[in-house]
């Protein structure tokens, strides 16, 4: 089963209090480098996504000049979310937003584990990125290896390591 990875560092409680996440044009370019054909993803390809708050989330100030941290200090923000993906009437899970951005709709299905563990979530994110990089290398796709340019979303064909729960 393929899993859609959804990562954020700037949207407060996006996996817990919202039902969609937007990716702007710059992120879209990075995502499509990692996953050519991303725009064609649909509910036939994916049932679930995993929502992660990446390590930068816990120190990042909110977008657009806000002084408040994106991290609100809740337990929920320190546990990955299993998200049931929704889509439009055609089944597409990638919805155009305009100006090159898009969004993904979902509903929170459950948390991946029971207790908050920011360090473990960071390890999971790192493991997923490593697995994704291996898939990319195997396919012969060249991407910038600077972690700043890791896509904030992408598919993973490799199963999530069992040591991370579920």
Residue frames relative to the residue before (quaternion, step in Angstrom):
aa qw qx qy qz dx dy dz
X 1.0000 0.0000 0.0000 0.0000 0.00 0.00 0.00
X 0.3524 -0.7201 0.5574 0.2158 3.56 -0.95 0.84
X 0.2020 -0.7551 0.6150 0.1040 3.52 -1.18 0.71
X 0.2971 -0.7209 0.5947 0.1958 3.55 -1.02 0.80
X 0.2428 -0.7642 0.5846 0.1237 3.55 -0.70 1.12
X 0.0358 -0.7715 0.6351 -0.0086 3.56 -0.90 0.99
X 0.0243 -0.8200 0.5692 -0.0557 3.57 -0.58 1.19
X 0.0162 0.7929 -0.6092 -0.0017 3.56 -1.13 0.63
X 0.1352 -0.7662 0.6159 0.1239 3.52 -1.30 0.38
X 0.7725 0.3930 -0.1820 0.4643 3.60 1.16 -0.25
X 0.6775 0.4864 -0.2991 0.4636 3.62 1.17 -0.28
X 0.3783 -0.7703 0.4729 0.1997 3.56 -0.30 1.29
X 0.8792 -0.0631 0.0063 0.4723 3.52 -0.95 1.06
X 0.1903 0.8386 -0.4938 0.1288 3.58 1.15 0.61
X 0.7024 0.4496 -0.2849 0.4726 3.63 0.96 -0.71
X 0.7326 0.4506 -0.2224 0.4592 3.59 1.16 -0.50
X 0.8094 0.2734 -0.1190 0.5059 3.59 0.94 -0.85
X 0.7158 0.3897 -0.2437 0.5258 3.58 1.25 -0.05
X 0.3410 -0.7345 0.5418 0.2252 3.56 -1.29 0.11
X 0.7625 0.2155 -0.1933 0.5785 3.57 1.24 0.41
X 0.1666 -0.7533 0.6278 0.1035 3.50 -1.31 0.44
X 0.2486 -0.7808 0.5594 0.1247 3.55 -0.88 0.97
X 0.1425 -0.7486 0.6422 0.0831 3.52 -1.15 0.76
X 0.3577 -0.7613 0.5080 0.1855 3.56 -0.74 1.11
X 0.7688 -0.4222 0.2431 0.4142 3.55 -1.36 0.32
X 0.6511 0.5093 -0.3356 0.4517 3.62 0.88 -0.83
X 0.6629 0.4806 -0.3059 0.4857 3.59 0.94 -0.84
X 0.5968 0.5696 -0.3624 0.4336 3.58 1.02 -0.72
X 0.6417 0.5219 -0.3251 0.4585 3.58 0.95 -0.86
X 0.6699 0.4912 -0.3001 0.4690 3.59 0.91 -0.89
X 0.6487 0.5250 -0.3090 0.4561 3.57 0.95 -0.92
X 0.7041 0.4622 -0.2743 0.4641 3.59 0.88 -0.91
X 0.5666 0.5449 -0.3951 0.4754 3.61 1.20 -0.33
X 0.6834 0.4745 -0.2757 0.4815 3.58 0.97 -0.86
X 0.8117 0.1107 -0.0043 0.5735 3.55 1.03 -0.86
X 0.1547 -0.7715 0.6115 0.0832 3.59 0.06 1.23
X 0.7549 0.3319 -0.2549 0.5050 3.59 -0.83 0.91
X 0.3313 0.7714 -0.4838 0.2471 3.59 1.29 0.09
X 0.6468 0.5550 -0.3203 0.4135 3.57 0.95 -0.86
X 0.6817 0.4813 -0.2900 0.4685 3.59 1.19 -0.41
X 0.3980 0.7211 -0.4885 0.2881 3.61 1.22 0.01
X 0.0239 0.8026 -0.5946 0.0426 3.55 -1.00 0.84
X 0.7268 -0.4447 0.3016 0.4279 3.57 -1.32 0.08
X 0.5726 0.5640 -0.3965 0.4437 3.61 1.17 -0.27
X 0.6712 0.4886 -0.2850 0.4791 3.59 1.19 -0.58
X 0.8180 0.1116 0.0182 0.5640 3.56 0.99 -0.90
X 0.2005 -0.7251 0.6412 0.1510 3.50 -1.18 0.66
X 0.8144 0.1889 -0.0492 0.5464 3.55 0.97 -0.96
X 0.1505 -0.7158 0.6690 0.1317 3.45 -1.39 0.41
X 0.2875 -0.7126 0.5994 0.2243 3.53 -1.29 0.22
X 0.2113 -0.7936 0.5643 0.0841 3.55 -0.70 1.14
X 0.0375 -0.8134 0.5794 -0.0356 3.55 -0.70 1.14
X 0.2613 -0.6716 0.6642 0.1985 3.50 -1.21 0.67
X 0.2744 -0.7943 0.5181 0.1594 3.59 -0.44 1.19
X 0.7418 -0.4649 0.2478 0.4150 3.57 -1.22 0.52
X 0.6266 0.5532 -0.3412 0.4300 3.61 1.00 -0.72
X 0.5401 0.6511 -0.3823 0.3717 3.60 1.17 -0.58
X 0.6990 0.5164 -0.2764 0.4101 3.57 0.95 -0.86
X 0.7488 0.3127 -0.2075 0.5463 3.61 1.27 -0.16
X 0.5398 0.6591 -0.3832 0.3568 3.60 1.24 -0.36
X 0.3584 -0.6904 0.5847 0.2303 3.54 -1.07 0.80
X 0.6215 -0.5731 0.3776 0.3779 3.56 -1.08 0.68
X 0.6280 -0.5678 0.3971 0.3543 3.50 -1.24 0.57
X 0.8304 0.2840 -0.1961 0.4374 3.50 -1.40 0.29
X 0.7602 -0.4588 0.2031 0.4126 3.53 0.88 1.07
X 0.4086 0.7154 -0.4846 0.2940 3.59 1.17 0.16
X 0.3713 -0.7321 0.5270 0.2200 3.59 -1.06 0.71
X 0.5935 0.5834 -0.3501 0.4300 3.56 1.24 -0.37
X 0.5149 -0.6425 0.4745 0.3112 3.56 -1.06 0.76
X 0.5449 -0.5955 0.4753 0.3500 3.56 -1.16 0.62
X 0.6566 0.5049 -0.2892 0.4799 3.58 1.07 -0.84
X 0.2333 -0.8070 0.5351 0.0892 3.57 -0.72 1.12
X 0.5540 -0.6637 0.3696 0.3407 3.60 1.25 0.10
X 0.4970 0.6685 -0.4328 0.3448 3.60 1.18 0.27
X 0.6146 -0.5402 0.4305 0.3810 3.54 -1.26 0.44
X 0.6233 0.5828 -0.3387 0.3964 3.58 0.97 -0.90
X 0.6623 0.5249 -0.3100 0.4357 3.59 1.01 -0.78
X 0.7050 0.4582 -0.2507 0.4798 3.58 1.23 -0.35
X 0.6561 0.4171 -0.2963 0.5547 3.56 1.33 0.40
X 0.4556 -0.6804 0.4880 0.3023 3.63 -0.77 0.92
X 0.3272 -0.7504 0.5504 0.1637 3.54 -1.15 0.71
X 0.2697 -0.6927 0.6416 0.1892 3.54 -1.11 0.76
X 0.1138 -0.8293 0.5470 -0.0125 3.53 -0.57 1.24
X 0.2944 -0.7147 0.6045 0.1927 3.58 -0.93 0.90
X 0.3349 -0.7848 0.4942 0.1663 3.53 -0.52 1.23
X 0.1825 -0.7499 0.6267 0.1074 3.53 -1.09 0.78
X 0.1095 -0.7989 0.5865 0.0759 3.55 -1.20 0.16
X 0.6335 -0.5142 0.3998 0.4177 3.51 -1.29 -0.14
X 0.7618 -0.3927 0.2534 0.4487 3.58 -1.29 -0.02
X 0.6646 0.4859 -0.3112 0.4747 3.61 1.15 -0.48
X 0.5763 -0.5998 0.3699 0.4139 3.59 1.29 -0.19
X 0.4762 0.6767 -0.4402 0.3487 3.60 1.26 -0.16
X 0.2483 -0.7698 0.5671 0.1551 3.58 -0.96 0.84
X 0.6501 0.4556 -0.3040 0.5267 3.60 1.31 -0.13
X 0.0641 -0.8309 0.5524 -0.0167 3.56 -0.40 1.26
X 0.4505 -0.7023 0.4913 0.2499 3.54 -0.82 1.06
X 0.2207 -0.7879 0.5675 0.0915 3.53 -1.03 0.88
X 0.5382 -0.5866 0.4269 0.4289 3.59 1.13 -0.57
X 0.8212 0.1862 -0.1859 0.5064 3.55 -1.21 0.63
X 0.7137 -0.4840 0.2486 0.4410 3.57 1.08 0.74
X 0.6095 0.5491 -0.3707 0.4354 3.59 1.19 -0.06
X 0.1054 -0.7754 0.6183 0.0724 3.55 -1.30 0.29
X 0.2026 -0.7678 0.5870 0.1575 3.54 -1.29 0.15
X 0.2876 -0.7099 0.6219 0.1628 3.48 -1.39 0.46
X 0.2095 -0.7730 0.5862 0.1223 3.60 -0.89 0.94
X 0.0502 0.7899 -0.6044 0.0911 3.54 -1.10 0.78
X 0.1872 -0.7136 0.6398 0.2152 3.50 -1.37 -0.08
X 0.5353 -0.6248 0.4621 0.3310 3.53 -1.07 0.76
X 0.2345 -0.7751 0.5752 0.1159 3.57 -0.75 1.09
X 0.7326 -0.2764 0.2233 0.5805 3.55 0.88 -1.02
X 0.5026 -0.5922 0.5151 0.3623 3.53 -1.33 0.04
X 0.5716 -0.6312 0.4064 0.3312 3.58 -1.09 0.73
X 0.7771 -0.0102 -0.0248 0.6289 3.58 1.16 -0.58
X 0.6547 -0.5987 0.3352 0.3173 3.55 -1.26 0.34
X 0.7900 0.2934 -0.1523 0.5164 3.61 0.88 -0.87
X 0.5496 -0.6176 0.4407 0.3498 3.58 -1.08 0.68
X 0.1285 0.7695 -0.6154 0.1127 3.54 -0.99 0.89
X 0.2416 -0.8155 0.5167 0.0982 3.51 0.08 1.38
X 0.6485 0.5271 -0.3193 0.4469 3.59 0.97 -0.86
X 0.6666 0.4913 -0.3025 0.4719 3.58 0.95 -0.85
X 0.6268 0.5199 -0.3434 0.4678 3.59 1.02 -0.73
X 0.6342 0.5146 -0.3290 0.4740 3.60 1.01 -0.75
X 0.6352 0.5154 -0.3269 0.4733 3.61 1.00 -0.79
X 0.6399 0.5144 -0.3240 0.4699 3.59 0.98 -0.82
X 0.6460 0.5109 -0.3226 0.4665 3.59 0.90 -0.89
X 0.6550 0.5077 -0.3107 0.4655 3.59 0.91 -0.90
X 0.6569 0.5095 -0.3079 0.4628 3.60 0.97 -0.87
X 0.6540 0.5055 -0.3140 0.4671 3.60 0.96 -0.83
X 0.6437 0.5042 -0.3241 0.4757 3.59 0.98 -0.79
X 0.6336 0.5216 -0.3336 0.4639 3.61 0.96 -0.80
X 0.6550 0.5030 -0.3054 0.4740 3.59 0.93 -0.92
X 0.6563 0.5072 -0.3128 0.4628 3.58 0.94 -0.87
X 0.6399 0.5165 -0.3251 0.4668 3.60 0.96 -0.81
X 0.6264 0.5242 -0.3356 0.4693 3.60 1.03 -0.75
X 0.6450 0.5119 -0.3194 0.4690 3.59 0.93 -0.84
X 0.6533 0.5189 -0.3067 0.4582 3.57 0.94 -0.92
X 0.6581 0.5090 -0.3028 0.4649 3.57 0.91 -0.96
X 0.6396 0.5345 -0.3182 0.4517 3.58 0.96 -0.88
X 0.7012 0.4548 -0.2580 0.4847 3.58 1.05 -0.78
X 0.4748 -0.6912 0.4270 0.3383 3.58 1.27 -0.21
X 0.4298 0.6838 -0.4737 0.3513 3.58 1.20 0.44
X 0.2284 -0.7723 0.5786 0.1292 3.56 -0.86 0.96
X 0.0439 0.7791 -0.6223 0.0621 3.54 -0.88 1.06
X 0.6144 -0.5194 0.4369 0.4025 3.54 -1.29 0.35
X 0.3182 -0.7863 0.5023 0.1676 3.60 -0.75 1.03
X 0.4396 0.6669 -0.4730 0.3718 3.59 1.26 0.04
X 0.5012 -0.6876 0.4293 0.3029 3.65 -0.70 1.03
X 0.5463 0.6135 -0.3983 0.4081 3.57 1.18 -0.48
X 0.7395 0.4073 -0.2077 0.4941 3.55 1.17 -0.62
X 0.3264 0.7097 -0.5454 0.3040 3.59 1.12 0.54
X 0.4926 -0.6554 0.4820 0.3090 3.56 -0.94 0.85
X 0.4182 -0.7120 0.5054 0.2506 3.57 -1.05 0.70
X 0.7699 0.1314 -0.1294 0.6109 3.55 1.27 0.06
X 0.2412 0.7595 -0.5842 0.1538 3.52 -1.22 0.45
X 0.5060 -0.6285 0.4879 0.3329 3.54 -1.26 0.32
X 0.1245 -0.7551 0.6366 0.0959 3.51 -1.25 0.48
X 0.2573 -0.7811 0.5545 0.1275 3.55 -0.71 1.10
X 0.5903 0.5590 -0.3546 0.4619 3.56 1.27 -0.39
X 0.4819 -0.6663 0.4673 0.3247 3.64 -0.84 0.83
X 0.5371 -0.5897 0.4874 0.3552 3.54 -1.17 0.63
X 0.5181 -0.6560 0.4359 0.3335 3.61 -0.76 0.94
X 0.5384 -0.6657 0.4169 0.3053 3.57 -0.86 0.99
X 0.5859 0.6008 -0.3743 0.3946 3.60 1.09 -0.56
X 0.6675 0.5003 -0.3034 0.4606 3.59 1.25 -0.23
X 0.6882 -0.5239 0.2832 0.4144 3.59 1.15 0.38
X 0.5917 0.5867 -0.4807 0.2732 3.46 -1.54 -0.18
